[in-house]
Every structure is written in C-alpha cells, then in structure tokens.
Amino acid sequence: TEQRRKAAKQLEGEIVRELSELDMDKVKMRVAVRTGTKLSAHGCDTVTFEISVNPGEPEKPLSKVASGGELSRIMLALKNVLTAGEDVGMLIFDEIDTGVSGVAAQRVAEKLASLGRTKQVLCVTHLPQIAAMAQQQYLVEKAEHGGRTYTNIRLLDREGRRYELARLSGGDMITDIQLAGAEELLARDERFRASLS
C-alpha cells in the first residue's frame, strides 16, 4: 500500500505534466489508492484515476468526467509516461485524434512527433494536423473487386501528402486554397522537426 501510494503521487505529477503539454494545463489528477477490508491476489487496495478538467471542479472518476477528446489525450499521456522507462520499441495509436481539434490536435501531433524520435509510432488518424507531422504517411483505402472488399496501402510522396492533407480538411472538393493550407502544414512540421534537433 505504501509503495502504491508513493508510485501514485509520482504518476500523478508525470501525467499532469504531459497533459499540460497537450493543451490541458488546468487539469488536476489524483491516482487514488483506497485500502479496503477484502484481501485479494492484489492486496486490499483499490486504485482509481480521478480527474478534474475544469478549474473549481473536484476530481471525479475518469470514466465519469472526461470527454472523448480528453480521454484521447489522457491515453496519450499515460502511454508516454508508462513506456518512458521501458524497452518499448513501438507505440500504436488508432484514432488518437477522437474528439480533438484546433490547438489540441496540434499539441497531440507535436507530442507524437516527439515520441517518434525515440520510438516507432504508428498512428491511424483523420486529422490533417496529425498526419502532417508524420515522417512517413501512408494512405489506407478500401476498394471492392469482384464482390470482395480489399484494403490498399500506399506510401505517399510529398505531392501525395499535400493532396491527402487537403482532402482530409476539405473533402472531395480540393481547391488551391486547401492545397496551400496543406503545404503550410507540411512546412510547419519541417520547422517543428528542425526545432527538435
């Protein structure tokens, strides 16, 4: 119990620090270790993650408070903290962008790019901000042939990336303005990566 409480305090601080970098700088988090009377294979303790995402609100169980976008960022922070000292070579995120947009999406993209410096990061995304930060971007498409569905995966070159980023932001009506916006996203990624060096 003592070890759990000590580890809980350390984990709280590390997760809050990660979340502040993911546009959640007002978050308060508690890893609550409560000791009961029933002994199990794991001891008498119950551990819950409690969070407050809005100033003035008390910490409540994560499952009851966090929105989809907040849960996405919390999972990213947790994975980053829990794998930091481990020999984990790859992290896989399937739609880590759920419920995030704007500045939050940019912060998630930057965090993923930073993680990519030390680990292999595979990320399925529908957000141009996140896709633009990839070192390599693949297009995954489903197609039907002869009554069966097939999945095609294609590595995109820079022009393919620009077009796909424009499509992600604008749908099937690709305009010069959307292509220019996609180019700006790619340029921002290059500047961000240069700042990490």
N, CA and C of each residue as an Amber inpcrd file, in Angstrom:
protein
   591
   0.8310000  -1.1960000   0.0000000   0.0000000   0.0000000   0.0000000
   0.8660000   1.2460000   0.0000000   1.9030000   1.2370000   0.8250000
   2.8060000   2.3940000   0.8790000   3.4860000   2.6070000  -0.4690000
   3.9270000   1.5070000  -1.0840000   4.5830000   1.6200000  -2.3920000
   3.6090000   2.1200000  -3.4510000   2.3710000   1.6480000  -3.3990000
   1.3720000   2.1080000  -4.3600000   1.1100000   3.6030000  -4.1940000
   0.9910000   4.0580000  -2.9660000   0.7120000   5.4780000  -2.7230000
   1.8810000   6.3530000  -3.1790000   3.0850000   5.8830000  -2.9320000
   4.2700000   6.6330000  -3.3700000   4.3200000   6.6840000  -4.8990000
   4.0940000   5.5350000  -5.5490000   4.0930000   5.4890000  -7.0240000
   2.9480000   6.3170000  -7.5940000   1.8000000   6.3250000  -6.9130000
   0.6390000   7.0870000  -7.3750000   0.9600000   8.5770000  -7.4290000
   1.6170000   9.0970000  -6.3840000   1.9850000  10.5240000  -6.3590000
   2.9100000  10.8680000  -7.5230000   3.8960000  10.0100000  -7.7590000
   4.8360000  10.2490000  -8.8580000   4.1090000  10.2020000 -10.2000000
   3.2330000   9.2060000 -10.3660000   2.4770000   9.0560000 -11.6080000
   1.5730000  10.2640000 -11.8440000   0.9140000  10.7460000 -10.8150000
   0.0580000  11.9330000 -10.9330000   0.8360000  13.1040000 -11.5230000
   1.9940000  13.3740000 -10.9380000   2.8050000  14.5120000 -11.3930000
   3.2450000  14.3690000 -12.8350000   3.6640000  13.1670000 -13.2150000
   4.1350000  12.9470000 -14.5830000   2.9950000  13.0610000 -15.5860000
   1.8260000  12.5430000 -15.2490000   0.6840000  12.6260000 -16.1700000
   0.2160000  14.0700000 -16.3150000   0.1410000  14.8040000 -15.2070000
  -0.2790000  16.2150000 -15.2660000   0.6990000  17.0160000 -16.1210000
   1.9960000  16.7490000 -15.9820000   2.9940000  17.4530000 -16.8070000
   2.7830000  17.1570000 -18.2910000   2.5460000  15.8830000 -18.6220000
   2.2810000  15.5110000 -20.0170000   1.0130000  16.1960000 -20.5310000
  -0.0300000  16.2000000 -19.7120000  -1.3060000  16.7890000 -20.1390000
  -1.1820000  18.2950000 -20.3490000  -0.3320000  18.9480000 -19.5720000
  -0.1550000  20.3920000 -19.7720000   0.4540000  20.6740000 -21.1470000
   1.2380000  19.7370000 -21.6530000   1.8200000  19.8830000 -22.9960000
   0.8170000  19.5330000 -24.0910000  -0.3350000  18.9680000 -23.6970000
  -1.3690000  18.5680000 -24.6560000  -2.5930000  19.4800000 -24.5570000
  -2.3660000  20.7440000 -24.1940000  -3.4120000  21.7610000 -24.1180000
  -4.4420000  21.4460000 -23.0320000  -3.9810000  20.8230000 -21.9410000
  -4.8360000  20.5790000 -20.7790000  -4.0950000  21.0700000 -19.5410000
  -3.7180000  22.3560000 -19.5480000  -2.8780000  22.8820000 -18.4810000
  -3.6200000  23.1990000 -17.1860000  -4.9380000  23.1000000 -17.1670000
  -5.7150000  23.3560000 -15.9480000  -6.1310000  22.0600000 -15.2430000
  -5.7130000  20.9390000 -15.7620000  -6.1490000  19.6430000 -15.2450000
  -5.5570000  19.3630000 -13.8620000  -6.3560000  18.7360000 -13.0270000
  -5.8840000  18.2010000 -11.7460000  -6.1710000  16.7060000 -11.7880000
  -5.2190000  15.9170000 -11.3110000  -5.3950000  14.4710000 -11.3710000
  -4.9590000  13.8440000 -10.0610000  -5.6790000  12.8080000  -9.6840000
  -5.3260000  12.0600000  -8.4830000  -5.4260000  10.5720000  -8.8170000
  -4.3810000   9.8450000  -8.4650000  -4.4340000   8.3870000  -8.5250000
  -4.7470000   7.9690000  -7.0940000  -6.0050000   7.6410000  -6.8560000
  -6.4810000   7.3710000  -5.5020000  -6.2700000   5.9060000  -5.1430000
  -5.5390000   5.6750000  -4.0580000  -5.3120000   4.3280000  -3.5430000
  -6.1140000   4.2180000  -2.2510000  -7.1460000   3.4130000  -2.2880000
  -8.0080000   3.2280000  -1.1130000  -7.8560000   1.7940000  -0.6100000
  -7.6420000   1.6630000   0.6890000  -7.4610000   0.3570000   1.2910000
  -8.7900000  -0.1240000   1.8640000  -9.1870000  -1.2990000   1.4370000
 -10.4370000  -1.8970000   1.9090000 -10.1710000  -2.9860000   2.9220000
 -11.1580000  -3.8110000   3.1210000 -11.0320000  -4.8940000   4.1060000
 -10.9660000  -6.2690000   3.4620000 -11.2820000  -6.3470000   2.1620000
 -11.2490000  -7.6390000   1.4650000  -9.8710000  -7.8730000   0.8590000
  -9.2890000  -8.9800000   1.1950000  -7.9780000  -9.3400000   0.6600000
  -8.1600000 -10.1280000  -0.6300000  -7.4130000  -9.7250000  -1.6710000
  -7.4380000 -10.4450000  -2.9470000  -6.0040000 -10.7530000  -3.3460000
  -5.8330000 -11.3180000  -4.5110000  -4.4910000 -11.6300000  -5.0130000
  -3.6590000 -10.3600000  -5.2020000  -4.3270000  -9.2110000  -5.2900000
  -3.6380000  -7.9350000  -5.4920000  -3.5810000  -7.1040000  -4.2190000
  -3.9390000  -7.6670000  -3.1020000  -3.9210000  -6.9490000  -1.8310000
  -5.3020000  -6.4410000  -1.4710000  -5.3380000  -5.4370000  -0.6100000
  -6.6170000  -4.8640000  -0.1470000  -6.9180000  -3.5390000  -0.8170000
  -6.0620000  -3.0860000  -1.7090000  -6.1970000  -1.7440000  -2.2850000
  -7.0650000  -1.7270000  -3.5340000  -7.7570000  -0.6070000  -3.7050000
  -8.4650000  -0.2950000  -4.9400000  -7.8400000   0.9850000  -5.4700000
  -7.4740000   0.9810000  -6.7360000  -6.8400000   2.1520000  -7.3440000
  -7.7770000   2.7180000  -8.4040000  -8.0430000   4.0130000  -8.3150000
  -8.8690000   4.6870000  -9.3290000  -8.1610000   5.9460000  -9.7940000
  -8.3690000   6.2670000 -11.0620000  -7.8540000   7.5070000 -11.6300000
  -8.9730000   8.5310000 -11.5540000  -8.7020000   9.6560000 -10.8910000
  -9.6950000  10.7080000 -10.7380000  -9.1230000  11.9880000 -11.3200000
 -10.0000000  12.7660000 -11.9480000  -9.5290000  13.9310000 -12.6900000
 -10.5200000  15.0780000 -12.6110000  -9.9810000  16.2790000 -12.6640000
 -10.7860000  17.4840000 -12.8300000 -10.2050000  18.2220000 -14.0320000
 -11.0250000  18.4240000 -15.0430000 -10.5330000  19.0860000 -16.2490000
 -10.9040000  20.5620000 -16.2880000 -11.7530000  20.9940000 -15.3460000
 -12.1720000  22.3910000 -15.2860000 -11.8530000  22.9790000 -13.9180000
 -11.2930000  24.2020000 -13.8830000 -10.9750000  24.8320000 -12.5980000
 -12.2090000  24.9110000 -11.7070000 -11.9990000  24.6670000 -10.4090000
 -13.0820000  24.7580000  -9.4450000 -13.8990000  23.4890000  -9.2930000
 -13.6580000  22.5110000 -10.1450000 -14.3960000  21.2440000 -10.0670000
 -13.5580000  20.2210000  -9.3120000 -14.1930000  19.4100000  -8.4660000
 -13.4290000  18.3790000  -7.7430000 -13.0390000  17.2290000  -8.6690000
 -12.0130000  16.4990000  -8.2610000 -11.6260000  15.3150000  -9.0250000
 -12.7220000  14.2610000  -8.9020000 -13.0630000  13.6720000 -10.0340000
 -14.0570000  12.6010000 -10.0900000 -13.4750000  11.4710000 -10.9300000
 -14.0490000  10.2720000 -10.8350000 -13.5160000   9.1510000 -11.6310000
 -13.4220000   9.5040000 -13.1120000 -12.3070000   9.1700000 -13.6940000
 -12.0130000   9.4690000 -15.0930000 -13.1460000   9.0570000 -16.0140000
 -13.7120000   7.8940000 -15.7860000 -14.7680000   7.3720000 -16.6580000
 -16.0360000   8.2180000 -16.6060000 -16.2070000   9.0120000 -15.5710000
 -17.4370000   9.7980000 -15.4110000 -17.2910000  11.2400000 -15.8900000
 -16.0580000  11.7120000 -16.0600000 -15.8310000  13.1380000 -16.2930000
 -15.3000000  13.4520000 -17.6900000 -14.3620000  12.6760000 -18.1710000
 -13.6110000  13.0450000 -19.3750000 -14.4300000  12.8470000 -20.6500000
 -14.3040000  13.8130000 -21.5600000 -14.9170000  13.7050000 -22.8850000
 -14.0380000  12.8210000 -23.7620000 -14.5020000  12.5460000 -24.9830000
 -13.7190000  11.7340000 -25.9110000 -12.3590000  12.3370000 -26.2080000
 -12.3250000  13.6460000 -26.4510000 -11.0540000  14.3100000 -26.7440000
 -10.1200000  14.3120000 -25.5590000 -10.6780000  14.4980000 -24.3680000
  -9.8570000  14.4560000 -23.1570000  -9.3290000  13.0500000 -22.9250000
 -10.1760000  12.0510000 -23.1320000  -9.7190000  10.6650000 -22.9780000
  -8.5900000  10.3350000 -23.9450000  -8.6910000  10.8410000 -25.1800000
  -7.6290000  10.6060000 -26.1640000  -6.3040000  11.1510000 -25.6610000
  -6.3140000  12.3670000 -25.1490000  -5.0760000  12.9880000 -24.6750000
  -4.5810000  12.3270000 -23.3870000  -5.4900000  11.9220000 -22.5230000
  -5.0900000  11.2300000 -21.3010000  -4.4240000   9.9010000 -21.6420000
  -4.9790000   9.1700000 -22.6120000  -4.3700000   7.9050000 -23.0230000
  -2.9770000   8.1290000 -23.6180000  -2.8330000   9.1860000 -24.4070000
  -1.5140000   9.5080000 -24.9740000  -0.5340000   9.8190000 -23.8490000
  -0.9660000  10.6200000 -22.8770000  -0.0940000  10.9540000 -21.7450000
   0.2690000   9.7040000 -20.9500000  -0.7140000   8.8610000 -20.6720000
  -0.4570000   7.6270000 -19.9260000   0.5280000   6.7180000 -20.6520000
   0.2930000   6.5280000 -21.9510000   1.2050000   5.6620000 -22.7240000
   2.6170000   6.2320000 -22.7100000   2.7240000   7.5390000 -22.8470000
   4.0390000   8.1650000 -22.8670000   4.7480000   7.9930000 -21.5190000
   4.0350000   8.2300000 -20.4310000   4.6220000   8.0980000 -19.0960000
   4.9700000   6.6450000 -18.7920000   4.0450000   5.7360000 -19.0640000
   4.2420000   4.3400000 -18.6700000   5.2780000   3.6080000 -19.5180000
   5.5530000   4.1070000 -20.7170000   6.5570000   3.4420000 -21.5520000
   7.9020000   4.1650000 -21.5430000   7.9960000   5.2900000 -20.8280000
   9.2270000   6.0960000 -20.8450000  10.4470000   5.2960000 -20.4060000
  10.3460000   4.5320000 -19.3480000  11.4910000   3.7830000 -18.8550000
  11.5300000   2.3490000 -19.3270000  10.6030000   1.9790000 -20.1780000
  10.5010000   0.5990000 -20.6440000  11.1620000   0.4460000 -22.0110000
  11.5130000  -0.7820000 -22.3210000  12.0950000  -1.0810000 -23.6250000
  10.9580000  -1.3890000 -24.6080000  10.1710000  -0.3570000 -24.8950000
   9.0510000  -0.4790000 -25.8270000   9.4890000   0.1880000 -27.1250000
   9.5860000  -0.6000000 -28.1750000  10.0840000  -0.0640000 -29.4310000
   9.0200000   0.5820000 -30.2960000   7.7450000   0.2250000 -30.0670000
   6.6770000   0.7420000 -30.9270000   5.4460000   1.0890000 -30.1050000
   4.8350000   2.2040000 -30.4580000   3.5520000   2.6050000 -29.8820000
   2.5490000   2.7090000 -31.0240000   1.3640000   2.1480000 -30.8230000
   0.3250000   2.1750000 -31.8500000  -0.8660000   2.9530000 -31.3130000
  -1.3030000   3.9370000 -32.0810000  -2.4540000   4.7530000 -31.7180000
  -3.4740000   4.6690000 -32.8410000  -4.6490000   4.1700000 -32.5210000
  -5.7280000   4.0940000 -33.5050000  -6.7110000   5.2140000 -33.2120000
  -6.6810000   6.2240000 -34.0440000  -7.5580000   7.3880000 -33.9240000
  -7.4130000   8.0770000 -32.5740000  -6.1590000   8.4200000 -32.2290000
  -5.8590000   9.1720000 -31.0120000  -6.4520000  10.5740000 -31.1000000
  -6.9320000  10.9310000 -32.2910000  -7.4880000  12.2580000 -32.5220000
  -8.9760000  12.3670000 -32.2050000  -9.5860000  11.3080000 -31.6710000
 -11.0180000  11.3240000 -31.3990000 -11.3730000  12.4940000 -30.4920000
 -12.2580000  13.3470000 -30.9760000 -12.7460000  14.4600000 -30.1750000
 -11.7940000  15.6180000 -30.0140000 -10.6970000  15.6410000 -30.7610000
  -9.7500000  16.7520000 -30.6480000  -9.7180000  17.5530000 -31.9460000
  -9.4550000  18.8360000 -31.8120000  -9.3280000  19.6880000 -32.9930000
  -8.4930000  20.9030000 -32.6220000  -8.2150000  21.7340000 -33.6060000
  -7.5340000  23.0010000 -33.3600000  -6.2070000  22.8650000 -32.6550000
  -6.0220000  23.6860000 -31.6110000  -4.7620000  23.7240000 -30.8720000
  -4.4820000  22.3740000 -30.2180000  -5.5190000  21.7450000 -29.6640000
  -5.3200000  20.4450000 -29.0170000  -4.7780000  19.4240000 -30.0130000
  -5.3110000  19.4250000 -31.2280000  -4.8300000  18.4960000 -32.2640000
  -3.3670000  18.7800000 -32.6030000  -3.0040000  20.0530000 -32.6560000
  -1.6200000  20.4090000 -32.9420000  -0.6990000  19.9190000 -31.8380000
  -1.1180000  20.0720000 -30.5770000  -0.3010000  19.6100000 -29.4410000
  -0.1520000  18.0830000 -29.4630000  -1.2200000  17.3750000 -29.8020000
  -1.1450000  15.9140000 -29.9170000  -0.1590000  15.5470000 -31.0240000
  -0.2340000  16.2440000 -32.1540000   0.6780000  15.9810000 -33.2730000
   2.1300000  16.2080000 -32.8600000   2.3810000  17.2870000 -32.1450000
   3.7460000  17.5840000 -31.6980000   4.2440000  16.5250000 -30.7120000
   3.3510000  16.0730000 -29.8100000   3.7380000  15.0420000 -28.8470000
   4.0780000  13.7430000 -29.5810000   3.2720000  13.3790000 -30.5670000
   3.5380000  12.1630000 -31.3420000   4.8590000  12.2780000 -32.0970000
   5.1230000  13.4510000 -32.6720000   6.3920000  13.6600000 -33.3850000
   7.5750000  13.5480000 -32.4290000   7.4300000  14.0970000 -31.2260000
   8.4980000  13.9970000 -30.2300000   8.7170000  12.5420000 -29.8120000
   7.6230000  11.8170000 -29.6050000   7.7370000  10.3950000 -29.2710000
   8.4490000   9.6330000 -30.3780000   8.1920000  10.0390000 -31.6240000
   8.7770000   9.3720000 -32.7800000  10.2920000   9.4940000 -32.8590000
  10.8700000  10.3620000 -32.0600000  12.3280000  10.4850000 -32.0480000
  12.9900000   9.3140000 -31.3290000  12.2620000   8.6630000 -30.4030000
  12.8550000   7.5770000 -29.6200000  12.1360000   6.2420000 -29.7890000
  10.9390000   6.2740000 -30.3630000  10.1620000   5.0540000 -30.5450000
   9.5180000   5.0720000 -31.9350000   9.2050000   3.8960000 -32.4220000
   8.4220000   3.7960000 -33.6560000   6.9740000   4.0950000 -33.2800000
   6.3570000   5.0710000 -33.9360000   4.9730000   5.4360000 -33.6490000
   4.1430000   5.1750000 -34.8980000   3.1270000   4.3540000 -34.7360000
   2.1850000   4.0800000 -35.8150000   0.8610000   4.6960000 -35.3890000
   0.3410000   5.5830000 -36.2170000  -0.8450000   6.3420000 -35.8260000
  -1.8580000   6.3510000 -36.9690000  -3.0700000   5.8870000 -36.6780000
  -4.1750000   5.9830000 -37.6250000  -4.9050000   7.2790000 -37.2900000
  -5.0470000   8.1640000 -38.2620000  -5.6480000   9.4660000 -37.9790000
  -6.4820000   9.9580000 -39.1520000  -7.4020000  10.8600000 -38.8340000
  -8.1980000  11.5320000 -39.8560000  -7.9910000  13.0390000 -39.7790000
  -7.0580000  13.4830000 -38.9470000  -6.8140000  14.9130000 -38.8010000
  -5.5760000  15.3390000 -39.5810000  -5.6930000  16.3830000 -40.3950000
  -4.5310000  16.8250000 -41.1610000  -3.3740000  17.3010000 -40.2850000
  -3.6750000  17.9180000 -39.1220000  -2.5880000  18.3790000 -38.2540000
  -1.7130000  17.2200000 -37.7970000  -2.3260000  16.0860000 -37.5060000
  -1.5690000  14.9300000 -37.0300000  -0.8750000  14.2270000 -38.1970000
  -1.5800000  14.0450000 -39.2970000  -0.9870000  13.3900000 -40.4650000
   0.2160000  14.1700000 -40.9950000   0.1500000  15.4980000 -40.9240000
   1.2340000  16.3330000 -41.4510000   2.5330000  16.1390000 -40.6770000
   2.4470000  15.7240000 -39.4190000   3.6470000  15.5750000 -38.5970000
   4.3420000  14.2250000 -38.7910000   3.7840000  13.3690000 -39.6060000
   4.3680000  12.0430000 -39.8090000   5.6700000  12.1350000 -40.5980000
   6.6220000  11.2880000 -40.2640000   7.8290000  11.1980000 -41.0820000
   7.5120000  10.4800000 -42.3860000   6.6190000   9.4980000 -42.3040000
   6.1260000   8.8180000 -43.4990000   4.6220000   8.7220000 -43.3640000
   3.9320000   8.9840000 -44.4570000   2.4720000   8.9440000 -44.4310000
   1.9870000   7.9390000 -45.4620000   1.1040000   7.0630000 -44.9990000
   0.5110000   6.0480000 -45.8690000  -0.9690000   6.3560000 -46.0390000
  -1.4700000   6.1250000 -47.2120000  -2.8970000   6.2440000 -47.4720000
  -3.4820000   4.8390000 -47.4330000  -4.5060000   4.6570000 -46.6090000
  -5.1830000   3.3750000 -46.4990000  -6.5600000   3.5490000 -47.1270000
  -6.8330000   2.7570000 -48.1640000  -8.1060000   2.8520000 -48.8720000
  -8.7450000   1.4800000 -48.9800000 -10.0620000   1.4630000 -48.8850000
 -10.8050000   0.2290000 -49.1150000 -11.4050000   0.2970000 -50.5080000
 -11.4000000  -0.8400000 -51.1880000 -11.9810000  -0.9140000 -52.5300000
 -12.6660000  -2.2710000 -52.6830000 -13.6340000  -2.3120000 -53.5660000
 -14.3510000  -3.5600000 -53.8160000 -13.9770000  -4.0710000 -55.1970000
 -13.6380000  -5.3470000 -55.2670000 -13.3130000  -6.0110000 -56.5270000
 -13.9590000  -7.3940000 -56.5040000 -14.7830000  -7.6640000 -57.4880000
 -15.4030000  -8.9830000 -57.5970000 -16.2460000  -9.3520000 -56.3890000
 -16.9290000  -8.3760000 -55.8050000 -17.7960000  -8.6400000 -54.6700000
 -17.0810000  -8.7880000 -53.3390000 -15.7720000  -8.5350000 -53.2990000
 -14.9930000  -8.6150000 -52.0570000 -14.3590000  -7.2730000 -51.7600000
 -14.1630000  -6.9970000 -50.4990000 -13.5240000  -5.7510000 -50.0760000
 -12.0430000  -5.9970000 -49.8370000 -11.2300000  -5.1150000 -50.3830000
  -9.7750000  -5.1770000 -50.2240000  -9.2850000  -3.8620000 -49.6420000
  -8.1920000  -3.9460000 -48.9050000  -7.5570000  -2.7480000 -48.3570000
  -6.2520000  -2.5270000 -49.0860000  -6.0830000  -1.3150000 -49.6050000
  -4.8490000  -0.9300000 -50.2830000  -4.1040000   0.0660000 -49.4070000
  -2.8030000  -0.1200000 -49.2840000  -1.9680000   0.7910000 -48.5030000
  -0.8650000   1.2940000 -49.4240000  -0.7340000   2.6380000 -49.4640000
   0.2300000   3.2380000 -50.3800000   1.0300000   4.3210000 -49.6680000
   2.3620000   4.2470000 -49.7490000   3.2420000   5.2860000 -49.2080000
   3.1140000   6.5260000 -50.0790000   2.9070000   7.6750000 -49.4520000
   2.7270000   8.9150000 -50.2000000   4.0310000   9.6960000 -50.3000000
   4.2970000  10.2420000 -51.4900000   5.4050000  11.1770000 -51.6430000
   4.9030000  12.5510000 -51.1970000   5.7460000  13.5680000 -51.3020000
   5.3600000  14.8890000 -50.7880000   4.1100000  15.4200000 -51.4870000
   4.0290000  15.2820000 -52.7890000   2.8530000  15.7800000 -53.5090000
   1.6030000  14.9850000 -53.1150000   1.7590000  13.6830000 -52.9310000
   0.6420000  12.8550000 -52.4820000   0.1970000  13.2440000 -51.0830000
   1.1650000  13.5720000 -50.2260000   0.8350000  14.0210000 -48.8690000
   0.0680000  15.3390000 -48.9190000   0.5300000  16.2470000 -49.7510000
  -0.1260000  17.5630000 -49.8610000  -1.5810000  17.3830000 -50.3020000
  -1.7890000  16.5390000 -51.2830000  -3.1450000  16.2990000 -51.7890000
  -4.0050000  15.6340000 -50.7100000  -3.4450000  14.6190000 -50.0110000
  -4.2180000  13.9050000 -48.9910000  -4.5450000  14.8050000 -47.8050000
  -3.6180000  15.6710000 -47.4030000  -3.8990000  16.6130000 -46.3160000
  -5.0140000  17.5800000 -46.7170000  -4.9900000  18.0190000 -47.9730000
  -6.0560000  18.8960000 -48.4720000  -7.3860000  18.1550000 -48.4850000
  -7.3640000  16.8900000 -48.8670000  -8.5920000  16.0860000 -48.8830000
  -9.1360000  15.8760000 -47.4730000  -8.2440000  15.6450000 -46.5060000
  -8.6780000  15.4660000 -45.1220000  -9.3710000  16.7200000 -44.5850000
  -8.9010000  17.8820000 -45.0060000  -9.5100000  19.1160000 -44.4920000
 -10.6880000  19.5880000 -45.3310000 -10.7420000  19.2060000 -46.6020000
 -11.7840000  19.7700000 -47.4650000 -12.7160000  18.7860000 -48.1340000
 -12.5290000  17.5000000 -47.9120000 -13.4040000  16.5320000 -48.5680000
 -13.0060000  16.3110000 -50.0150000 -13.9840000  16.0260000 -50.8740000
 -13.6500000  15.6900000 -52.2580000 -13.5530000  16.8980000 -53.1800000
 -13.7760000  18.0970000 -52.6660000 -13.6490000  19.3230000 -53.4680000
 -12.3210000  20.0010000 -53.1200000 -11.2420000  19.5510000 -53.7450000
  -9.9090000  20.0790000 -53.4570000  -9.7040000  21.3860000 -54.2100000
  -9.3870000  22.4470000 -53.4660000  -9.1540000  23.7610000 -54.0760000
  -7.6950000  24.1620000 -53.9000000  -7.2800000  25.1950000 -54.6150000
  -5.9210000  25.7090000 -54.4680000  -5.6750000  26.2070000 -53.0480000
  -6.7060000  26.7630000 -52.4140000  -6.5590000  27.2690000 -51.0500000
  -6.3060000  26.0980000 -50.0880000  -7.0230000  24.9940000 -50.2760000
  -6.8010000  23.8290000 -49.4220000  -5.4110000  23.2310000 -49.6550000
  -4.9720000  23.2160000 -50.8990000  -3.6230000  22.7170000 -51.1920000
  -2.5640000  23.6170000 -50.5590000  -2.8020000  24.9300000 -50.5690000
  -1.8680000  25.8690000 -49.9320000  -1.8520000  25.6400000 -48.4180000
  -3.0250000  25.3940000 -47.8290000  -3.0890000  25.1000000 -46.3990000
  -2.3440000  23.8210000 -46.0610000  -2.4680000  22.8170000 -46.9100000
  -1.7560000  21.5600000 -46.7080000  -0.2480000  21.7780000 -46.7870000
   0.1810000  22.6090000 -47.7250000   1.6060000  22.9270000 -47.8520000
   2.1140000  23.6170000 -46.5930000   1.2940000  24.5040000 -46.0260000
   1.6770000  25.1900000 -44.7910000   1.8030000  24.1980000 -43.6320000
   0.9100000  23.2060000 -43.5720000   1.0170000  22.1840000 -42.5300000
   2.3310000  21.4040000 -42.6620000   2.6860000  21.0470000 -43.8800000
   3.9450000  20.3160000 -44.1010000   5.1460000  21.1850000 -43.7320000
   5.0840000  22.4740000 -44.0740000   6.1790000  23.3930000 -43.7360000
   6.2830000  23.5640000 -42.2190000   5.1430000  23.6260000 -41.5310000
   5.1470000  23.7530000 -40.0670000   5.7920000  22.5250000 -39.4390000
   5.4870000  21.3490000 -39.9890000   6.0960000  20.1210000 -39.4960000
   7.6090000  20.1780000 -39.6460000   8.0770000  20.6400000 -40.8000000
   9.5320000  20.7280000 -41.0300000  10.1850000  21.6890000 -40.0360000
   9.5220000  22.8200000 -39.7610000  10.0600000  23.7700000 -38.7780000
  10.0860000  23.1530000 -37.3810000   9.0260000  22.4240000 -37.0330000
   8.9580000  21.8050000 -35.7120000  10.0760000  20.7620000 -35.5690000
  10.2590000  19.9430000 -36.5810000  11.3090000  18.9090000 -36.5140000
  12.7060000  19.5400000 -36.4210000  12.8860000  20.6530000 -37.1330000
  14.1770000  21.3470000 -37.0620000  14.4100000  21.8950000 -35.6560000
  13.3510000  22.3210000 -34.9780000  13.4920000  22.8450000 -33.6130000
  13.8590000  21.7530000 -32.6120000  13.5440000  20.4990000 -32.9210000
  13.8730000  19.3890000 -32.0360000  15.3370000  18.9870000 -32.1510000
  15.9670000  19.3310000 -33.2450000  17.3490000  18.9050000 -33.4830000
  18.3380000  19.6480000 -32.6240000
